């Protein structure tokens, strides 16, 4: 990516951040990060030098209605007269008949701090004038976040320190001044959920349950514990209940004593954001997207780990800010990268279009008139005119390939030569196609069965004409099998009709399986040259002339289906699907041909049929879901291993399941069952389609054979033929019957040992 393009991602990220900075978005992220860090860190032990005397439900019940008389508070002060400092998280703003007694108790007590607060009308509520000479004042106001949670505290307000800070000053320490040097509105470092500090019942203390020495040199806070009094707050640690306000003051006092307020490391946050910009400018453009994703994930995890580590030492690194910048930077980089890819795709599409047109021109000297179909798009915009031309070319190419494919299918089905494969040592027949059987029994050696290898050479030795490789006479005695194929012609005369057949013999060896075989193919001499020419053309078409345009179309269609929208996308998807269908048909046909000819040697290794079933079922799950068809399985938990070709059997079972889904109506079901007998394993696939007519059940497994009830669905009639070849190649059997579901039931029986 060029340098000037790299900077656009950073500029886009900065614009997003500047826009969001005008809102409450970033403070909101900071609050979320702080809450998360508290939860990750967990609770911490609070100071035992702080005691809360809580006005709980028991105290309210025993001491009468709220508020308590100030004479009662005066009596309480006598019970805690050895405390280091006392703080009342209560408002004494209205005169009372007990003010004198309370004032005298304040004067005789350790340093006492009374609360100042602001009411809903914005008025500052201060203690009565009588108390100013005998007590200090401190505010109990907290800073609420955007979500109503308490996270910060203003250390000075209304010209007085916070209540907890005033208590430390009254006790003669300078902790508050040390804290104020760093920040005026710090984050409160909460120690845990509600009731983390030591709570004593107001009534228990008043009644003398605790010895006065218990409060010696301790900070004592007096306030509401009962929810009914309403002095409660929500914090990041709140669980079942909100935290009483007096415990907030205890937390602040603990923070002041330990200097453990949470301190912000803003410089580190911005440093991490700067690293994100550096990655966007120099790292991401020079690496693959997989590497970029890994680096980004590692960086994000590092930011999280760094935040957690610092938070354990009372430093707050807002992890949400660099992570947000990381995400926005990566998204911006990805957008710029995709724009570049899109531009490259457009160029590639033009190249593919040229190759497509050239490929079609090579296949057909003159394009047939029916293939000049041009799809209609309505009114075309100048911007999409090029795409419409590409789609039109693909339509023509697909139709041209379909015509060519029909031509190839005709050639392959009619002109495949007779073949036979023997095992070299024993001379037994391994494979022999139907055309060889017909040729042998009707033309070469009428009325005789297929020969073993020795019988074959004994028979053809007298009728060999020439060796086409050496132009010398060949006999069985000097016929040795090496790496070079042996080619010779044989002559036969049946009822005065002379026939010449060219025989090609070569050695078939599989070092892995230890197999040595001899393969013979037969071709009528009278048409051999024409057949050789046709064979060369066919193989050239399949390997070059057909594959190249088809591959181009498939790639072209895949890219268009991902980049277009609207009707054009629909056309591109249809072209892609039909191309894949055509490629699948060609591959299926070639697979069948390989198996029939013996070019595909069936591997025989132990495997688990249940794995085959599961692999095949996953291949049709998407098409079944599209038709709302449920696939039910009746499978044993374990079964004996089979010996055979796992890959071929997987494709065979997949073909059966695919047919079952294809020919079943929507909202029906397909049943796949496997049972194990003593010597064989039976697999059944049942569907709810229209089934197979009785007259077609013996023909349905032939190539290009499709039942009368199957014409509504697309296909070439090759799938079941492939299944039969695979099953019979494993010495198994396959048949079709009527299913109780209303459709067809295909039964495959495979022997456990072959």
N, C-alpha and C positions, 0 to 999 in steps of 0.2 A: 504494500500500500504506500503510495507516495506521501511525502512529508506533509503537503498541504491538506491531504485528505485525513491524515491522522489527527490534526488539530481540531477538525470539526467535531469529533466525538467529545473532546475535552470541552470545547465551547458549548456544545449542547448540554453537557452535564452541568457546567457552571450556570447556564441560563435557568435550568430546572431548579438548582439549589437557590439561586437568587430569588426566583419567583416564590418558592416555598418559604424563604426566610421572611417574607412579608406576612406570613400567616403564623398560626400557633403550632405549625407542624413539627419543627425541630424541638421546641420545649416539650411537646408531647412525646417525641421519641426519647428524649432524655429521661422523662418520667418512667416510661416503660423499661428502659435500660436499668435505671436505679432499682425499680421494683424487682426486676429479674435477678439482679446481682444480690439483693437481699435474700431472695429465695434460694439462690444457689449457695450463698455463704452459710445460711442457716443461723440459728440462734447462738448468742454468745452469753457468758455469765455476766451478771450485773454486779455492781459494787455492793459489798455488805455494809459499807458505811452509810448507806442511804436506806431509810425506813419510811414507809408510807403508812400513815394512820388513816384508814379508809372509813368513810361514813357509809356503812353497808346497810342491808335491809334489817339485820338484827338490831343495829344501833338505832335506826329510825323507829323500830317497833318499841324498844325499851325507853328511849329518851324523849318520845313524844313527837309531835309534828315538826316538819322542817319549816323554817330554819330553827336550829337550836338556839337557845338563849345564849347571850355572850357570857353570862355567868358560868354556863356549862363549859364554854371554851376556856374560861379562866381557870376552872377546876382542872381541865385537861393539862394546861400549861404547868401546873404544879407537879403533875406526874412525869413530865419530860423535862424537868428543869436542869438536867445534866447534859442535854443535847448541845452539840456544837453550834448549830443554827437551826431555826425553825421557820418553815414557810407555810403560810395559809393560802391554799388555792381556793379561797372563798372571798366573796365581795362583801365588805362592810361599809356600804355607801350610805346607809340610812341610819339616823340616830336611833338609839335604844336606851331604855331605862337602865340597862346593865353596862353602859359604856364606861362609867367610872370604875366599876369593879374590873372590867376587862382591861382598862388602861393601866390600872395598878398591877394587874398580873403580868401585862406586857413589860412593865418597867422592871419587875423583879426577875423576869425570865431571861434565858440566854437570848442572843440576838434573834429578833423576829422580823420576818418580811411579810407584808400584807399585799394582796393582789390588787392590780389596777387592770381594768378591761374596758372595752368599748361596746356600747349596746347597739341595737339594730338601727337606732336613730342617729348614730354617729357621735353620741355623747360619751365622754370619758368618765367612767365611774371610779371615783377615788374613795378611799376610806375617810371616815368623818375626821374633822379637824382635830379632835382630841387625841388621835393616835399618832399624829405627825411627829410629836416630840419623843415618843417612846418606841417607835418601830420604823423600819425602812420599808420602802415601797418597790415593787417590781411588777412589770406587766406580764400577763399570761396570754397574750395574743400569739397565734400561730399563722404561718403562711400556708394557704391551701393551694394545691395544684389545680390544673384544669379539670380534673376528675373528682375534686373534693377531698383528696387525700392529703394528710399532713406530711410534708417532707422537709420544709425549711423553717427556720426561726430567725426573726429579726432580733439581734442581741440588744438593741436600744430602741425604745419607742416611747412616745409621750414624755420624753426627757428622763426616763428611768430605764435601768437595765431590765432584762428579763428576770422573772422571779427567781429562777435557779441561780443566775449570775449574781443577783443582789444578795442571795444567801451566802455565796462564797466571799463576797466583799464584806458582808457583815461579820463573817467568821475571821476576817483579817487576812485573807489570802488574795493573791493577784492573778489567779487563774484566768479570770474573765478578760483582763487586759492582754494577756498573752494570746488568747484566742482572737480578740478583735484586731490584732496586728495583721492577721492573715485574711480575714473576711468578716464582713458585717452581717451577712445573711447566709450562714452556712447550712449545708444539708445535715439533718439530724441523723446520727448513727444509731439506729434502733437495735436493741439487743435481742428482741424476740417478740412474740405475740403478747396479748393482754396478760397481765399479772405475772410478768417476768421478775419484777422487783419484790422485795420483802414487804408483804402487806400485814398490818395488824388492825384488828377491829377497833373502831373508835370506842365502843362500849367497854371492850376488854381493857384498853389502856386506862380509860377513865375510872374503872372499878378497881384499878391497882393490880390487875392480874400479872402485869410485868413489873419487875423490880425497876426502880429508877436508874440503877446502875446499868441496866440493859441499854439505855439510850446514851450512855456516856460517850462523848466525842463523836456522836453520829449526827448526820443531817436528817432532820425529821420534816416530812412534808405531810400536811393535813389537807384532805380534800375528799371529794365524792368518789365512792366506788360503786354505788348503786346506780343501775341504769335508769331508775325512775327519776333521778335528779337531772338527767339530761346532759351532764357535762362529759360527753364522750366524743371520740374522734376516730376516723378511719386512717390506718397507716398501711404501708406495704406488708406488714406482718399480720394484719388483722385476720382472724379466722372465724370463730363462732360469734364473737362479740366485738364491738368496737373497744378501743382503749380509753380508760378514764383520763380526763384532762390532767389530773394530778400525776399520772404515770408518765405523761408527756414531759412534765416538768422534771420528774425524777430522771428521765432519760437525758434531758438537756443538762441537768446537774452532773450526771455521770460523765457526759461528754466533756464538760468544762473541767472537771477534776482530772480526767485522763488526757485532756487535749485530743480527743478522738472524734471530733466532728469530721464528717466526710468532706474531703477537700477536692475540688475540681482540678483536673489536669487538662485544661483547654489546649495548651500548646501541643500536648501529645495527640489529642484528637485531630487537630489540624495537620499535624505531621503525618498521621496515618492516611488522612485524606489526600495529602500531597503524594504519598506513595502510590495511591490509586491512579492519580493523573500520570505519574511516571510510567506505570505499567501500561496505561492506555496509549501513551506516546511512543514508547520504545520496546516494550515487551510483547504485548498482544499482537501487534502487526507482524512480528517476525517469527511467530510460532503457530503451530496448528491449533485449531479450536479445542481439540482434546487436551493439549498441553495447557492452553489458556484456562480451560475449565478447572483442571487440576490445580494450577497455580492460584487461581482465584479462591477455590475452596480451601486450600491450605492457608492462604492469607486470611480469609474470613475466620477460620478456626484459630489462627494465631491471635487475631484481634480479640476474640472471645476469651482465650486463655489469658492474654495479657490483662484484660479488664478484670477477670476474676482474681488474678494474682495481686494486682494493685489494690483491689477493693479489700482484700484481706489485711492490707496495711493502711486502710482508711483513706484511700485515694480513689476518686471516681473518674474513670475513663468511659465516656459515653460511647459504648460499642455500637449503638444504633447509627450514629452519624457516619463513621467510616464505612460501615457495612452498607448503608444506604448509598453513599457516594460510590462504593465499589459496584453495587448492582446497577446504578444508573450509568456509570462509566462503561460497564461491560455491555449493557443493553445498547448504549449509543455506539460503541465499537461494533457490535453485531449488526446494527442497522446500517452503518456505513459499509461494513463488510458485505452485507447482503446486496446493497446497491451495486457494489463493484461486481459481485457474482452475477447479478441480474444483467448488467451490461455485457459481461462475458458470455452469458447464456444467449443473449440476443445475437451476438456475433457467431456463436457456435451453431445456433439455429439456422443462420443463413448458410453456413458451410454445409450443414447436414441436408438442407434443402437442395443445394446444388448436387451433393452426392446422391440424393434420392432421385432426382430427375435424371442424372447420368445413369444410375443403376437401372431405372425403368427403360431408358433408351437402349441399354445394352441387351436387355431381355427381349424386347419387342422392337423389330425394325419399324413396324407401323402399329401404333396403339389402336386396338379395335374400337369401333364407334361406341359400343355400350360402356366403355371404360372412360368416356369423356364426361362423366357425371360431375357436376359442379354443385356443391351444397349451397343452399340459399341462406343468407344471413340478414336479409333486410337491408336497411340503409347502413352503409359502411362508413366508419370514421377514418380519416386519413391515418390516425395513430395506429389503428388495428388492421389496416389494409394488408400489410405484410404478413401478419399472422393468418389472415384469411387465405392468402395465396399459399402459405405453407400447408394449411389444412386441406386445401383443394388438391395439392400435389400428393399428400398422403392418402387421400381417398382414392385417387387414381392408382397409386402404387399398390394399395391394399387389394384393389380389384384386379390389378394386373397379376399380383402374386397369387391370388386365389385361382385365376385362370391357369397360371403356370402350375400351381399345386395340383389342380385336377388333372392336368396333363401328366405330371410326375406320378400321381397315384395310379393312373391307368397303366403307365409303363411298368411300374414296380409290381403291380398285381398280376400282370400278364407275362412278364419276361424274366422272372426270377428263375435261375437255372436249377436243375435237379442236384441235390447235394446228399452226401453220405459221409459219416465220420465213424472210423473204427478205432478201437484201442489197439495200439501197435503190438503189444506183447501177446495178448490172447486172440486178437483179431476179431473180437466181438463188436457188434454194431452199437455205437453210442447214440448217434442221431442220424436220421434219414428223413428228408422231407417227402411230402406226398408226391411231388413231381418225379422224384427219383424212383419211388415205388411204382408209379404208373409207367415211367419210361422202361424200367427193368422188366416188369411183368408183361408189358404189351409190345415192346419194340426190341429191346436188346436180348432178353432171354425169356420169351413168353411162357407163362404158366409157372414160373419158378419164383420162390420167395427171395427176399433180399439176401445177398450173399455175405458170408464172413469175409475177412480180408484175404485169406488163403483161397477161398472159393472164387473170389472176384478175380484175382490175378491168374488163377488156373483157367478161368473162362476167357478172359480178354487176351491172354498171351498169343493165341493163334490169330486173333483178328486185329492186332495192333498194326497200324499203317505206318506212321512216321512219328518221330520225336521232334516236335516243332522247335525245341530249343537248339537241337544239334543237327537236325535234318538227317538223322541216322535212324536205322531200325532199332527198336527197343523191344527187349523181351523181359520177362519176369526175372530171369536170372541176373541180368545186369542192371536191374532197376534198384538203385539204392536211394535212401531218403536222407538228404542233407539239408543245407540251408536254402538250396535253390529248388524251386518248384519243377516238377517233371510234367511236361505237356506232350501228349500224343493223341493221335486220332485213332478211332476204332471204326471198323466197317461191319455193318449188318445188312442182311437182306431178308425181309419178311414178305412172303408171297410175291416175290419178284420185285418188291419195292426196296430200292437201295437207300440206305441211310448212313450218313457219316456223322459221328459225334466226337467232339474234341473233349478229351479227359484231362483235367488239371488236378494233379496230386501233389500235396505238400504236407510236411510234417507239422503237427500241432504239439507244442510243448509248453507245459506250465511247471516251472521249477518249484514253485511254492507247494502245489498239490502233488508234484511228482507224476504228472500225467504226460504220457507220450501217445500221440494219436496220429492217424492218417486220414486226411480229408480229401475226398474226390468230388469234383463237380463236372457236370456234363452239359455240353452245348451242341446244338444241331449245327453241323459243319456248313450246311447250305446257307445258313443265315449268320454264320459266325462273324464275318467281317462287319455286317450291318449291326449285329448285336454288340460287338466290341465298340463300334463307334457310338452307338446309343448309350452304352454303359459309361463311356468316357464323358459324354455330354451330361448324362444324369448326375454322375459324381461331381462334375464341375459345377453343375447348377446347384446341387445340394451344398457343396463346400464353399462355393464362391458366389455364383450369380444369385442364388437364393438367400444364402446366409447374410451376405453383405447388405442388400436392401432391407431384408427383414430386421437385421440388427440395427440398421440405421433408423428404420421406422419405429422400432421399439424404444430406442434411446430418444428419438425425436418426440415421440408421443409422451414418454415419461416426463420429459422436461416441460412440454407444453401443458400437460395436465397439472403440473405443480405451479406454473407461472400464470396461467390464464384464469379467467373467471367468467361466469355467465354461460351463455350457450356455447361459446368457444371451448370452455373447459369440458362441457359435456361431450362435444365432438372429439376432443383430444382423448378423453377417458375411453370412449367407445373404440377409437382407433387403437389405443394401447391394449385394451382387453381383447380385441379381435386379433391383434398381432400376437399376443401371448397365446391365444387359443390356437392360432395357426402354428406357432412354434411348438406348442405342446403336441399337436397332432403329428407333426413331422417327427418329433422325438419319440412319440409312442410307436409310430410305424417303424422307425428305425430299430427301436428296442425289440419289437416283435420279429423283425427281419433278422436281427442278430441272433436271437434265441433260436429261431427256426433253422438258420443256416449253420448253427454251431459256433459262430464267431464269438458269441457271448457264452463263456464257460461258467456254468452255475457253480459258485463256491459252496462248499459244504463244511460249515463250522457250527458248533453248538451255539444256540441262541434261545432267548426267552420269548415265546410267542406273545406274552402279555406286553412286552416292550413294543413289539410290532404293532399291536392293537392300539396302544396309547399314542404312538407316533402317528399312525394313520388317522386316528380320531382327531388329533390336534390339527391335521391338515384340512379337515372339512368343518371345523367348528365355526369359522367365519361365515361360510355359505349357509350353514344350517341356521345360524343366528339371524341372517338376513331374511330367511323364510319362516322364522319363528318355529323351527322344527327342533324338537327335543330328541336327543340321542340317549337311549337307555342302554345300560351295559349289564350283562349277566355273566360275570367273570369269576373264576375261582381265585382265591387269594394266592395260591402257588400252583405251579404245574411243572411237569417234567420238561427238560430242555429238548428242543428239536435240532435236527442236523440239516442245515441247508443254507441258502443265501438270504440273509436277513433283509438286505436292501431290496431285492426283488420281491420278496413276500410283503414287505411294507408297502411297496408301490401297488401290488395286487390288491391288498386289503383296502388301500386308499381308493383305488378305482371302484371297488364294490360300494364303499361308503359314499363316494361322490355320486355314483349313479343313484343310490337310494335317496340321497338328498335332492338330486336334480329332478327325479321323476315323482317325488312325493309332493302333494299339495301343501300349501301353507298351513301352519297351525296343526300339523300332524306330528307323528313321531317315527323314529327309526330305532330298531332293536338290533343290537350286536351281542351275540352270545358265544361262549367258548365252553366246550365240555371235553373232558379227557376220558378216553376208554383205555383198555388194556394195551392195545397195539397202535392206536392212532388217536389223533386229536381232531375234533369237529368244530368248525367255525361257521356260524350262520349270520347272515345279514338280511333283515326283513324291513320292508318299507310299506307305506300306505298308498302307493301309486295305483296305476291302472293294471299293473301286472303284465305277464307275458302270455299270449295266446298259446293253447296247447300245441297248435301246429307249428309254432315257431320256437318251442323250447329246445329242440335239438339243433336248430340253426343259429341260435342267438349268439353262440360263441365263435362263429366264423367271422373272418375279417370283413369289414364293411357291411356287416349284416346288422340291420336295425329293425326292431319290432314295429308292428303297425301302430302300437300305442305310444311309441317313443318319438314320433315325428314332430311333436310339438316342441321338443327341446333340441337344442343344437348339439351336434356331435358328428363323428365320422364312423362309428361302429368299430373302433379299434380297441377300446378299453377292455371289453370282456374277452376278446381274442387274446390280448396280452395276459389276462388273468389265467385263462386256460393253459397257455403255454408255460407260465410260471408254475402253476399247480402240477401239471403233468411232468414238468421238468424235475419236480420233487417227488415223482412217483405217486402223486395224489390224484384225487378225483374231484370234479365239480359238477353240480347239477342245479337246475332251477325248478322250484315248485311254487305253489300258491301259498301265500302267507295268511295267517289269521288276522293280520292287520288290514287285509284287503288288497295288498299288492303282491310283489314277488318275494320269494325267499331263496337266496343263493346259499347253497351248502357246500363247504370245502372240507374235504377229508384228507388229512395229511398223515402219513405213517411216521411213527416215532423214530424209526431207523430206516435208512435207505441203503 
